[in-house]
Structures are given as C-alpha cells and as structure tokens.
Amino acid sequence: MTIAVVSLLAVAVPPAAGQDGEECGDRAALRVAVLDESGTVALPGATVVLRWNEARRRPVREAADPQGRFFLCAPRDAREATLWAELGDGSSEQAVVAFEPGDVHEVELRVLIGTVRAGRIIGRVYDGVTGDAVATAAVSVRGRGRQAQSNRRGRFVLSAVPEGQHELEVGHIGYASLGHAVTVTRGLTTEVEIGLAPTPVEMEPLVATVTRSRRLEIKGFYERKLWGELVSGGTFFTEADIERRRPQRISHMIADMSGIRLGRDGRFYSTRLSAGFSGGGCRIKTFLDNVDVTDAPLHTLVLPVEVAGVEIYKGPASLPAEFGGSDTRCGAIVIWTK
C-alpha cells in the first residue's frame, strides 16, 4: 500500500503583479503546491484540509487540482487556520497559518512515498468541571518530540503518529497533568475528548476515545459535523448513535426528527416548509452514498446495520454546497453506508 508523508513549509510573501493574490483584492491568499520529495514533480489528488481557528465557518476540504495546486482567498475576518494534507492512508503534520490582509501565503507539501504506517489523533480539551474549552493546552505523544497546542475552541490535531499504542500527554497551567494510553490505527483518525481536572479539585480526568470511519472521513462527514455543531447547521448521526437507538428502519429514526414526516410513498417531507407546495408537502431530497434516491422508499435500499452516518439538513440555509441546488430548497438527507 502506498503511504504519503507530507512536509509543510508556510511562507508569507507580498503579492506581485499577475499573481493569484490579485484575485483576492485586499484579502489574504493561500497557495498550496503538492510535490514529490524532490520538489520538482507535481502530485495531484492529495486532499487539503483547513480549519479556521477563530471564525465560526465551515472547514475546507478539497482535492488539489491536476497540477497539484490549491488556491484560497481567506475571508476578511479570518486571522488563523490549521492546515494539513492527506494522501492515501498518510497525512502531513499540521501547520498553523496566520493571515494578514493583502498577504499571499505559499505552502509547499512534499510527499515522500514509503512504508510509513501512521494515523492521526484529533481531539478537544475542556474543563472537566465547567465544560468550557481549554485553549493553549500542550498535547503530545510521549517519545515523539512533536507537540500540538489546543486552539480557542480547545481543539488540536496530531498527525503522522505511528500506528500502535502510545501515551498521550496533556498539560495546562492550573490543571492536573494527564497521561492516557491511546491506540492509533494505520490510516484512521482517533478522536479524543479530554476533560482536565482543575488542580484544587479532587477528581479524575475524563477521557473518551473513538476511532473514526475512514470512509466518512474521506467523504468530509466529520468536517461538516464539526461545522454543523458550531453553528447548529444540521443534525448528524454516527454509527454509535444508530446502534444506541436500534431503529427497525433507518427511515423511522429520521422521521422522528421534528420538522420531518415520512409519507406513505416512503419519501420524506418537510412539515415546516409545506405551505405553497402541491402534492402533500415540500419533499426533502435524499441521497444514499451521494446518489439521489428521493423517489425510492429508503427502507428498500438500506438497513440500519449498513449505515455508517446520517446528515440531516432541514432547509437551504444550513445546506452544504455539495448537496445544494434548486431541488434541495426543502432540505436534504444524506446517508452513508459502511
């Protein structure tokens, strides 16, 4: 299996005449190039992932173009973002890019083809008493030398962590230090929720871990889930949620959501946007693994045990661009199989 190890170099340079930065006006621009280890051959197809550290906006997850390039105009109020790349089962180390109006940031991703067997740890650090996010917490894997720092929302990323069992170390002034064993699986992401105990309080730290579905990660499910939870932009069910509810049919679980009803024809309708629509209501677009299945009864296509994740958008305001269109004005339901 081909594994990618990516190194990043971020440099802020002033825009010159004819550069892509001119397309952004007074906004900051980001140019990413994905190359081989020598830095001479472009490598298209790598996925660039960008999370905004301050603004509450949708994360970016896009593939490099046929020339191995990626370009982005940063929003005017964006000041900082965490950036990394994924290729096959491998991923780069994360890099933090600070945006200044008018600057052009050039990020070079050099891919080393080898036999590295690694995964990723993504997590959130919070106060175990209040539940508030803990920023600037130091997070590291013992013996690895590299360290991440939680952002203002308490989130962090540790990439290119060798597969196997490691000890995760977390520390912050005013909190008891934490050492916790975590297992990293090659090509997969392990999510960690860490509740630190304030030092004056006698309590044990709270740690919860779960391994992400690689299929859902590639499809961008977790990035949309992260953004949706920040701005109430949709409802998301994971495999664990479905197992806990144990619905006889996945359509029954979806129809239990307020604002959605299941018609006799097996289709979903919006009860909030039904006014002015003929045929009994406003029909919600339904996708199964990115295929439009609106006209088919869902229970005839998939069983609950076959579902890895569900996304529910009740209207066009919260709908991601990849599921948008004139026929999704009443919302969309997106189902992913295992």
N, C-alpha and C positions, 0 to 999 in steps of 0.2 A: 504494500500500500504506500502511496506517495504522501509524505508528510511535509508540511511547509513550516519553516521557522522564519519569521519576518522581523527585520530590524527597522526601526523608525528613526528618522532624523528630521526635526522640525526647525525651519529657519524662517524668520520674518524678514521680507525684503520689500522695498518700496516698489510700487507698480511702475512699469515702464511703458512707453508708448507701444500700442499694439498688443499688450499682454491681456490675458483673460480678466485681470483685475479691473480693467476699464469697464467691463460689463456690470460690475457691482457698484459703480459710482463711488460714493463716499463710504460704502460698507467694506468690511474686511472680506478678503477672498481666501479660499483654501484650495490648493492644487496638490493632488496626490499622484505619485507615479509608482507603479508596481513593477519592479525589475528583478532580474535574476541576481545571483550572488555577486557577479562581476559588475553589475550596474550598467550593462550595455544592452541587454535584451529585455524588451517589454513583455510582461506576463499578464494578459487579460484574464478576467474571470474571478479574480480574488474579490471577496466581499469586504467593503469598507463599512465599519460601524462607528457611529458618532453619537455620543450622549452629551446633551447640554448640561453643564454643572449648576447653572443658576436658573435660567429661564424654564418655565413650565411649557415645554413644547415637545412635539413628537420626536423621538430619536430617529436618526437617519441610518438606513441600512440599504446600501446599493452596491451593485457589482461594478468593477472597473470596466471601462469601455474596451473596444477591440484593440486599442493602443495601450491598454494597461493604465489608463488615466481616470481620475475622478476630480470633478470641479464643483465647488460650492460657494455661493455668496452667503455669508453669515448674516443673520438678522441684525438690525441696527442695535438692539438692546442685548445681544449676546456678548458675553465677555470671556467665557471659558468653556471648553469642551474636552471630554476624554475621548480619544480616538484609538482604534486598533483595527487590525485586519484579520480575516480568516481565509484559509485556503485548504480545502480538504479537511483532514482531521486536525490540522495545526492552526495556530493563531499567533499573532505578534504580541509583544509586550505592549501595554497601553502607554499612550503618550498624552500629556496634557498640553493643549494649545490655547494660548491667551490671545484674544482678538482685540485689535485696535483699529479704529476707523481708518480706512484707506490702505491698510497693510495687506500684503499678499503673503500667505504662509505656504511654503513649499515643504511637503512631507514626502520623503522617499522611503518606500518599502522594498527592502531587498530580501528575496526569497531564497532560502537555502534548501535544496532538495536533499533529504537524508532519511534517516530511520528514527528520528526523534519520536518518542511515544509520550505524548503530553495531553493535558486537558486544561480546564480553566476553572477558577473559583470566582464567583460573583456573589456579593453579599451586602448586607446592611447592618450597621452598628447603631444600636439605640440604647437609651437609658432604661434599665430593667425595672425601674420604679415608676417613672413618668411616661415612658413610651416615646419620648422625644428623640429625634435623630441626634447622634453624636458625631460632630464634624471633627476633622483633623485627627482622628484616631489612627495610630500606626498599626498596620496589618502586614504580617509577613509569614512566610513558611520557614520554619526553623531549618537552618543549614543551607538555605538557598541564596541568602545575601540580598535579594531584591525585596523592596518594601513598597506597599501602596498606602495611600492616605485617603480616609473617607472624605467625601465632599460634604457640602452643606446639608444634603439630604441623608447623610450617613452611609452613602453607597460607595463601594470600591470594586476594583477588578484586579485579579492576579492571573496573568496569562502565562502560557508556556510552562505550566507546572508539570513535572514528570509524573506519569501515572504511578499509582501506589498509595500507600498510607503515609501521611505527613502530620506534623503538629502545627496547627495554625496558632500564631501568637498575636494577641491584640492588646494594645495598651493605650491609655489616655490619662493625663493628669486628673486626679480626683476620682478615679475608678480603680477597682481591683484589676490587676493584670489577668489575662485569660490565656490558658493553653488548652487547646482542644484538638483531638485527633480527627482528621478528615481524610476520606478516601477519594482520590482523583482517578477518574476513568478516562482512558485514551479517547480523544476526540469528543468528549462530552463536557458539559458545564455542570458543576456542583453549586447549588445555591445555598447560602448560609445566612441565617438570621441570628445575630449575636446581641443579646441583652446584657450589657455590662452592669455590674453592681457598684454603686457609689461606695467609696471606702468607709464612710461612717456607718453604713447599713450592713448588718449581718445577713447576707443572703448569697445563694449560689448564682453564678452567671447562667443565663438562659441561652441555649444554643439549639437551633433546629436546622437540619440539613435535608436537601432533596436533590436528586440528580435530574437534570433537565432531559427532555426528549430531544434527541439530535434533529429529528425530522421537524419538530415545531420550531426549533431554533433557526434552522435554515430558512424556514418559511417566514421568519420575522414575528412569530406569535408572541414571544416574550418581550420584544421591544414594544409592540403595540400594547401589550398588557401593562407594561411599566408606565407608558404614557397615559393609557386609559385610567389607571388607578390614580394618577396625579391630578387629572382634570375631570374625573367622572365621565370619561369618554367611551363608555361601553362596559359590558359585563363579560367576564371571562371564566370559563370552567376548565380546569385541568383534569387529567386522568384521575387524580386523587379525589377531586370534587365529585366526579361521576361515580366512582366506586363507593364513596360515602353515602350518596343519595340512592344508589341502586335503583334507577328507574327501569320499568319494564320496557319502555321505548324512549329513545333519546328525544323524540318529538314531545312526549309528555313533560319531560323536565324543562324543555324550552318554553312550552306553553304555560308553565307555572309562573313565568315572569310576568310582572304587571305590565300592561300595555300590549300584550300579545295574546292572540287567541288562535286555536287550531281549528280550521274549518273542516267540514265534513269531507271535503275533497282532499284532505291531507296537507293542505297548504297553510302557511302562516299569514295572519292578517294583523295589522296594527289597529288597536282599539282607540288609540289617541289621534290618529290621522285618517279616520274613516269618513269624515264629513266630506261630501262632494265627490266621492268615488262610487262608481257604479259597480254592480256585481257583488255587493255584500261587504265591501270594505276596501281598505288600502292594502294590497298584497305586498308582503315583505320578500325581498329577493333572498334566495337560499343557495349557498354554494357548498359543494362537497369536494374537498381537495381541489379547490379553485375551478370546479366545473359547475355551471349553472344547472341546478336540479329543482328550480322553483316549481315546475309543472308536474313533478313526480312526488307521490307520498313518501316522506322521508323514511318511515319505518320499513319500507320495502327495499331500501338501499343499504342501510347500515344498522348494526346492532350496538347497544351501549358499550359492550365489551370491546368493540372495534374502534371506539372513538378515543383519540388522544387529547383533543382540545376543542373547545367551542368558543366562538366570539359572537356577541350579540350587540348590534347597533340599532337603536330604536328610531333613529331619524338621520337625516343627511348631515346635521351639524357635527356629529361625532364620527362620521364615516371616514375611514382612511381612503386616500386617493386611489389605492389599488382596487378597491371594491366600489368605487363611485360610478356615476353615470345617471342619465335621466330616468332610467328604470329602477333606480335604488332610492328614489325620493322618500319612500316609506321606511327605509332602513334595510339592514341586511343581517343574515345569519350565516356564519362561516364555520364549517365543521371540518376538522382534520382527523384523518384516520391514523392508526399506529403504523 
